[in-house]
Amino acid sequence: MSRAVRRRLHHGDVDRKEQNYFDASEYDGLDEPLLQNHAHYDMPAAKVTLEEVWNAEQQREQLHWTLLLTQLIAQWAQWIAPTFLPASSILGTRSLLGRLFPLTLSGPPVQTRKLLPPCLSPLQEERLRYLRHRLGVPYDGSLVEHQDALRQLWRLAFPDRELPSLKSEVWKDMGWQGSDPSTDFRGGGYVSLENLIFFAEKYPVSFQSLLHKKDGTRAEWEYPFAVAGVNISFMLAQMLDLQAGQPSTPAGIKFLELLAEDELAFDNLYCVAFQMMDVQWLAKRASYMQFNEVLNSTRSQLERELALDSVCRVKDLPAYSMLKG
């Protein structure tokens, strides 16, 4: 099977049955990932009792306050002890803390030192507010602005090919599921289209390489490029806790620091995540049905890189070096 055929594979091809598509105009902003909405990924919901929910909530609350208390004690040992205690006593204090709270003191640095959201500067607040606004905009196929953006993406992806109509089987060559790309935006909203355009403009070599599946030994059933991009936008927003009033997860708090240095940190991080996902795909020798597994692995790796103390900008991420402009 040629690569051109593999790239045009969509959900209807997997089980040779016609699929029903969702109307993106019925939803606002980000929703659940598109690839997980189809029968191939439907899993029976686990039955959870009210008692189990209550116990889980109590455990989360207890862990939160334990970690917060430990953070305060650790800071006291670091700041106060050098002034009033000899070196041997300080070592003993830290050893005791390590025995009392092994989870916190031996965990990742971001989780121990940044449990509470930092105070944001006016610049960070403004950038976060604007990003949250972007995440809340659904794709609307009736808007000329959105139609023009989709056309722009085609020109960036295939500069030597004729621009198709907004509904054409040719759109499958980019990795949309059907002839109408607007039906695929439910998972990511308009921001996912903006992310794809940003990727194509800023890192055209990497964009073209992923679009045309140039690197590595590819599977017969490849992931659809454009729809994968929609899912990555959704995954990032969830991982960074951007739907909350203010991010409180370790990755989300670290992202606020990146946002202070770069107003397009989300878009740049998206490009890193897409490139990282493809590397994971090849490493796992994955095929279409394993996309969600690969996406979860990508999220875990990205969280680990964000937890590094040396990362102050998106460009500091180890995976950023894989991108080519």
N, C-alpha and C positions, 0 to 999 in steps of 0.2 A: 504494500500500500504506500502510495507516495505521500510526501509531507503535505502537499496541497490538500489531498483528501483528508488526511488526519486533522488538519487545521479546521476543516469545515464540519467536523463531527459536532453534533449538538445532541440535546437530550433525546430527540426523537430517534436518533440513530442508535442509541445504546440498546434499547429493547425493541427496536423496530416498530414502536407504537407511537401513534400521534399523541402529543402532550398538549395540555391546556396551559396557556400562559396567563400571567397576572396583569392586570391593568395598573400601571404605575401611578396613574392620576388619582387612584383611590386612596393613596397613602401619602403621609407627610414625612419628609426627611428619611432618616435611616430606619430600616426595618430588619427583619431577620435575613440572613444570607440567602441569596437566590438559589444556589445549588442545593441547599439543605431543604428547600421547600418541595422537592420532587419526590416521587414515590421511591426512588432509588435510595434515599437517605432517611425515609420515615422509620422511626423506631417507636415501639410501644411505650407509652408514658408510664413511668414507675409509680406505683401506688404508695403514697406517703400519708401517714396518719397525722392528725393534728398534734399528737404528743411528740412525734418525731420532729415535726417542724419546730415546736416549742423548745425541745431539747437542743436542737441545732442552733436556734437563735440564742439560747442561753450560753452555749459553748462559744459562739462567735463574740458575744459581749464580754464573757470572761477573758477570752484571749486578748481582746482589744485592751481591756484595762490592765491586764498583766504586762502586755508589751509596753504600754504607756508608763506604768510604774517603773519597769525595768529601765526604760530610756532615761527617766529622771534620775534613778540611782546611778546609772552608768555615767551620766553627765556630772553628777556630784563627785564621783570617784575620780573623774578626769580633771575637773576644774579645782575642786576644793582640797583634795588629798595632797597634791604636791606642796601646798602652802603650809599645812599643819602636821603632816605625817612624814616620817622617814621613808626612804625608798623601800625598805623591807616590808614596812606596813602597807605601803601602796600595793605591792605585789600580792600580799596576802589578801587585801580587800578585793582585788580583781579576781583572784583565784576563787574566793568565796562567792562572788557574784556569778562566776562561771558555773559553779556547782548549783547555785540556787536557781539560775535562769539560763540553762544551757541552750534553749531554743533561740532566745533573743541574741545572746552574745556571740553565738557561733554562726548566726544566719547571715544572709547577704547584707552588705553595708547599707543599702538603700532602705531595706525593711527595718533596720534597727534605728537609724538616725533620722528618718524622715517619715515618721508615722503621721504627723500632723501636717496639713497643707501649709506651705509657707505664706508669709504675707506678700501679696503681689504688689508690684509697682503699678502705677497708672498705665504704663505702657503694656505690661503683661495683661492687665485686666482688659484693656481695649482689644488687644490681639485675641485673647481668649473669647471675648464676647463676639468678635467678628467671626471667628472660626465656628463657634456654636451656631451662629446665624447661618453660615454656609451649610452646616450639617443638617439644618432644618428645612432646607429647600428641596422639595421633590422635583424629579424630572418631569417636565410638562411638555409633551410633544406638540401641543398647540401653540406654544410660544416661539416666536421667530428667533429670539435670542438662543433658545435651547436647540432649535433646528440648525442654526448657523454653527453652533459649537460642535454639533455632531458632524456636520459637513467638514469643519476644520479638522476634526480628528481623522476623517478619511483622507484628507489631503496630506496630512502629516504621515499617516501610515502608508499610503500608496500614492506618492507624488506623481508617478508616471501612469496612473490609471484614471480612467474617466470616472467622474463623480456620479454615483448611482442615485436614483430617487430615494426618498426617505424610507420607502418600503420596497425592498429588492432582495432576492435570494443571494445576491453578491455580498451582502453584509455578513454572511456566515464566514466569509474568508477572513474576517477580522476576529472571529470568535464569538459572535452573537448567536443566540440559540435559534432564531428564526429570521424571517425576512423583515421584521420590524424591530429594530434595536430598542425602541422606546419601551417595549414590554419587559426588558431585562433590567431596568433601573430600580426596581422595587427595593432591592437589598441595599443600595448605596446612595440613591438620590442623585441630585445634580452634581454634588461634590465629587462623585466617582468619575463623572465625565471630565470635570476640571482636572482631577488627578491624572487621568490618562493623557490629556492634552499637555499638562505640565511635564509629564514623563517624556513624551515624544519631543517636546521642544528643548528641554534642558539636557537630557541624556539620550540623544537620538540613536547612538550606536547600540546601547543596551536595549532600548525600546525595540529597534528593528530586529535585534538578535532574538529577543523573547517572542516577538510577534511571529517571526518566521521559523522559530524553533531551530536555530542554527547550531547551538552548542550541544555536545553530548549525544549519546545514543538514546533516541526518543522512543516512547511507547507507541504501540499501534493506535491506542485510544488516548490521545493527548488531551490536556485540559484546554478548554476554550479560552483564548487569550483575553478577550474583552470582558467576558463574564467573570473570569478569575480576578480581573482588576476591580470589578464592582465588589466582589467578596472581600478583597484586601482592604478597600476603603472602610467597609463595615467592621471588619476585624480590628482595624486600628482604632476606630472610634470607641469600640467596646473595651479594648485593652487599655486605652488611655483614660477611660472613665469620663469621656467628654460630654456625655449626656447628663452628668450630675451637675449640681450647682457649681461645685468646684472639685476638680479631681482629687481623690483621696487615696488611690492605689499607688503603690511604689512607682510603677511605670508612669502613671498619670502625673505624679508630683515631679518626677524627673523631667517629663515633657514640658512642664511649666518653665523649668530652667532653660530648656532648649528654645522655647518660645521667646524668652527674653533676648536671646542672641539672634534669632532668625524668625521673622514674621511668617515665613513660608516653611516652618519646621515640619508641619504636618505633611505638606506636599513632598518635601525632600525625604521624610521618613517613609512615605508611601513608596517612593522609588527604591529605597533600600529594601523594604519588605518584599516588593515584587521580585527583585533580583535574588534575594535570599530564598524566596519560595521556590524559584526555578532550580536553584542549587540543591535545595532539599529534595525536590522532585526527582532530579537525576540521581542523587545519592541513594534514594530509596528505590530506584527503578520503578517508580510509581506509574499507575495508569489512571484513567479517568475516574474510576470508582473510588480511588484513594485520595481524591483531592482534599476532602475535609481533614483527613489524617495529616496530610502534608501541611495544610494551613495551620493546624494546631501546633505542629512541630515548629513552624516558622514563627508563630507567636511566642512560643517558649524561648526560642533562641534569641529573638529580638528583646524580650524581657531581660534575659541574662546580659545582653550587651548594654542595655540601658542602665543596668545596675552597676556597671563599672564606674569607679570613682574618677577615672581619667576622662570620661565622656562629659563634655560641657557643651558640645555642639553636635549636630547630626554628622558632620564630617569626621568627628572623633570616633564614631562607631567603627569597629573592625570591618564590618560588612560593607561599609561605604566605599572601600577601596575597590570593590568589584564593579562599581558603576563606571560606565564609559560615556563621555559626552560626545 
